Amino acid sequence: MLQRSTITFIGGGQMGSALIHGLIQAGVSSTNIRVAEPVHDQRRALIDRYKVAAFPDNCAAVPGSDLVILAVKPALVASVLKEIAPYLAKETVLISIAAGVTLSRLVELSPVGQPVVRVMPNTPSLIGAGISALCPVAGISAAALAQAKAVMAAVGEVIILPNEAMMDGVTALSASGPAYVFLIAEALSDGGVACGLPRDLADRLTLQTLIGSAKLIVDSGRHPGELKNQVTSPAGTTIAGLMQLEQAGVRGALMAAVMAAWKRARELQ
Ligand SMILES: NC(=O)c1ccc[n+]([C@@H]2O[C@H](COP(=O)([O-])OP(=O)(O)OC[C@H]3O[C@@H](n4cnc5c(N)ncnc54)[C@H](OP(=O)(O)O)[C@@H]3O)[C@@H](O)[C@H]2O)c1
């Protein structure tokens, strides 16, 4: 489906670039991808790396697009939409990945009632291992929703949310989540170094432990608590480590981190 669509990104920063990279990796032709990006060096990097068409001017990038993906900071969404409004066709699918910008606000800002989809992706989309939650405007056509799903499915899993109120929880868990995991990875590796392991070995052990454990949860279909119990022998090493984590309140700290991000996502609306 995407091979016949022109996909235009407004904003080629972290997330815009990650999605472009993911789409190219997934086999979408670079001739079908455009990006509007004000920063010269960033445009040059996108052209060199992905051979996409890059424009300094948003309005020049939009005409003829089947999908337009708003990948600018949330505070810029309104001004960017006003700017590109005259160039958007009625059937162009408008996807916003901006945190905290609601569907009703997007609909209010979309000039002629375009099909609008609010999406929350995450950065593992860069390697096709992302997860995106989609919330389409009521009454969207099956064809428009299928196009939005196809774009996000090219870079990872796709979930259609039953209601938009869940978007803040998604933002707090899966969009902010990679940062929590990176912090945990860094700390585990530091622990290995504190035990006398060389840094490169500690990093390697940490990463494969994280990848393998996540895969084990998925492939076994078993609850993480059950898998934890399996590796915890009486008076052994693992229970000694786990006791330390519980005493330090790691479980509560992770829950509080997700809730703090959720509260912040709600404040940003
Ligand atoms: N990063 C994530 O993990 C993540 C996850 C989920 C959702 N998001 C959402 O994705 C959106 C983009 O985030 P990001 O992390 O990719 O931010 P970013 O790296 O700052 O990217 C935004 C890009 O848009 C450019 N830009 C600024 N003004 C513009 C304009 N008027 N027209 C076109 N482009 C313009 C920026 O250029 P300048 O550098 O000149 O400002 C920058 O290159 C945000 O709304 C965020 O909520 C991000």
The ligand as a Tripos MOL2 file, in Angstrom:
@<TRIPOS>MOLECULE
LIG
   48    52     1     0     0
SMALL
NO_CHARGES

@<TRIPOS>ATOM
      1 N1         11.4730   11.7700   20.6140 N.am      1 LIG1
      2 C1         10.5890   10.8700   21.0170 C.2       1 LIG1
      3 O1         10.9050    9.8350   21.6220 O.2       1 LIG1
      4 C2          9.1140   11.0810   20.7280 C.ar      1 LIG1
      5 C3          8.2190   10.0280   20.9970 C.ar      1 LIG1
      6 C4          6.8840   10.1950   20.6730 C.ar      1 LIG1
      7 C5          6.4480   11.3920   20.1280 C.ar      1 LIG1
      8 N2          7.3240   12.4070   19.9090 N.ar      1 LIG1
      9 C6          6.7900   13.6540   19.3300 C.3       1 LIG1
     10 O2          7.4480   13.8700   18.1100 O.3       1 LIG1
     11 C7          7.4950   15.2680   17.8550 C.3       1 LIG1
     12 C8          8.9040   15.6050   17.4270 C.3       1 LIG1
     13 O3          9.7870   15.3120   18.5190 O.3       1 LIG1
     14 P1         11.3440   15.1600   18.2800 P.3       1 LIG1
     15 O4         11.9030   14.5320   19.4980 O.co2     1 LIG1
     16 O5         11.5540   14.5150   16.9550 O.co2     1 LIG1
     17 O6         11.7470   16.7110   18.2360 O.3       1 LIG1
     18 P2         12.9500   17.3790   17.4480 P.3       1 LIG1
     19 O7         14.1170   16.4510   17.3790 O.co2     1 LIG1
     20 O8         13.1240   18.7480   18.0050 O.co2     1 LIG1
     21 O9         12.3720   17.4640   15.9600 O.3       1 LIG1
     22 C9         11.5300   18.4750   15.4960 C.3       1 LIG1
     23 C10        12.1140   18.9840   14.1740 C.3       1 LIG1
     24 O10        11.2050   19.8770   13.5640 O.3       1 LIG1
     25 C11        11.9460   21.0150   13.1500 C.3       1 LIG1
     26 N3         11.1060   22.2150   13.0800 N.ar      1 LIG1
     27 C12        11.0420   23.2520   13.9450 C.ar      1 LIG1
     28 N4         10.1610   24.1710   13.5020 N.ar      1 LIG1
     29 C13         9.6530   23.7010   12.3560 C.ar      1 LIG1
     30 C14         8.7010   24.2110   11.4310 C.ar      1 LIG1
     31 N5          8.0690   25.3730   11.6260 N.pl3     1 LIG1
     32 N6          8.4120   23.4650   10.3400 N.ar      1 LIG1
     33 C15         9.0150   22.2630   10.1240 C.ar      1 LIG1
     34 N7          9.9300   21.7390   10.9690 N.ar      1 LIG1
     35 C16        10.2370   22.4490   12.0730 C.ar      1 LIG1
     36 C17        12.9920   21.1610   14.2240 C.3       1 LIG1
     37 O11        14.0080   22.0310   13.8180 O.3       1 LIG1
     38 P3         14.7610   22.9220   14.9920 P.3       1 LIG1
     39 O12        15.8430   22.0350   15.4810 O.co2     1 LIG1
     40 O13        15.2140   24.1140   14.2570 O.co2     1 LIG1
     41 O14        13.7420   23.2390   16.0340 O.co2     1 LIG1
     42 C18        13.4290   19.7160   14.4020 C.3       1 LIG1
     43 O15        14.3810   19.3330   13.4460 O.3       1 LIG1
     44 C19         7.0940   15.9890   19.1390 C.3       1 LIG1
     45 O16         5.8270   16.5730   18.9620 O.3       1 LIG1
     46 C20         7.0690   14.8890   20.1770 C.3       1 LIG1
     47 O17         6.0260   15.1100   21.1030 O.3       1 LIG1
     48 C21         8.6530   12.2690   20.1690 C.ar      1 LIG1
@<TRIPOS>BOND
     1     1     2 1
     2     2     3 2
     3     2     4 1
     4     4     5 ar
     5     4    48 ar
     6     5     6 ar
     7     6     7 ar
     8     7     8 ar
     9     8     9 1
    10     8    48 ar
    11     9    10 1
    12     9    46 1
    13    10    11 1
    14    11    12 1
    15    11    44 1
    16    12    13 1
    17    13    14 1
    18    14    15 2
    19    14    16 1
    20    14    17 1
    21    17    18 1
    22    18    19 2
    23    18    20 1
    24    18    21 1
    25    21    22 1
    26    22    23 1
    27    23    24 1
    28    23    42 1
    29    24    25 1
    30    25    26 1
    31    25    36 1
    32    26    27 ar
    33    26    35 ar
    34    27    28 ar
    35    28    29 ar
    36    29    30 ar
    37    29    35 ar
    38    30    31 1
    39    30    32 ar
    40    32    33 ar
    41    33    34 ar
    42    34    35 ar
    43    36    37 1
    44    36    42 1
    45    37    38 1
    46    38    39 2
    47    38    40 1
    48    38    41 1
    49    42    43 1
    50    44    45 1
    51    44    46 1
    52    46    47 1
@<TRIPOS>SUBSTRUCTURE
     1 LIG1         1 GROUP 0 **** ****
